[in-house]
Amino acid sequence: MKEYMKIWNWIYKNLRPLDIARWQYHFEKGNKEDVLKALSTYQNEDGGFGHALEPDSWNPNSSPIQTWVATEILKEIDYKDKEHPIIRGILKYLKSGADFKEGFWLSSVLSNNDYPHAPWWHTDINSTSQTSYNPTACLAGFGLCYSDLDSKLHKKCKEIVAEAVNKYLEDGYLESMHTVNCYLRLMEYCEQVGIKDLFEIFKLKEKLIKQVKLSITKDKCLWEGNYICKPSQFFNSQNSIFYETNKEIGDYECEYIVNSRNVQGVWDITWSWNEYPSEWAISENWWKGNLVICNMLYLKNFKKL
């Protein structure tokens, strides 16, 4: 209890209202409406999200990555009401064609450059990173799941999903754990909506199970202080289809989480910005808060809290 209260005190001193609402929902019998209310403050009139919802970019303008973060929070609290203004707004943004080029939602937008940001969100108009399925696969899955069946957006997302999955099934394994995670989420959206006519979903599942096993960093000596891939990147429950083939290292992460806290009682993150030191100091705390929620959820779901 003493260690839990140390974490609790840090949370209420450092987290954003959105993340406090998330914490309360998961650990203090809070409600989804408070999470949604806090999340809505990051949504722009065009339906997209900005305002450092993704703490590595302080761009107030809408972008696909920031909007993807919003979809992840909706997934986290298992919110599925298609008529909610947040979901309708996201669909409006996806439908608009903004930040969409040649079959992909841009992974980074030029207006990022005008605000404090991590170096990986700096971009130029000819950036080759824009043809990644991060976050396109996930946003297309969201659009497929929540758009009206007879809408242009539904058709567009259906085409993107089919192309993304077929390309992944034909090509080799992915190097980016973030893109893998987008495909994982895409699979979940397709299952949620019951897609049967685009591809054989069991083939996607089979490849993702192998992919997750390949992607997780097995050398535990590298876990400390390095930006590597842990099981929690892909699952946080023993009920996951990815747990059985990663059981030993998945269980080990519980032990690692418990033993890797800093003097404040929470967890350090393993990256930083090269510029904007004042803003980075704030974003670093926001990221720590997110990591607290993710780690505590992992322990909770593994019954190790």
Secondary structure, 3 states (H helix, E strand, C coil): CHHHHHHHHHHHHHCCHHHHHHHHHHHCCCCHHHHHHHHHCCECCCCCECCCCCCCECCCCCEHHHHHHHHHHHHHCCCCCCCCHHHHHHHHHHHHCCCEECCEECCCCHHHHHCCECHHHCCCCCCHHHHCHHHHHHHHHHHHHHCCCCCHHHHHHHHHHHHHHHHHHHCCCCCCHHHHHHHHHHHHHHHHHCCCCCCCHHHHHHHHHHHHHHHCCCCHHHCCCCCCCCHHHCCCCCCCCCCHHHHHHHHHHHHHHHHCCCCCCCCCCCCCCCCCHHHHHHHHHHHHHHHHHHHHHHHHHCCCC
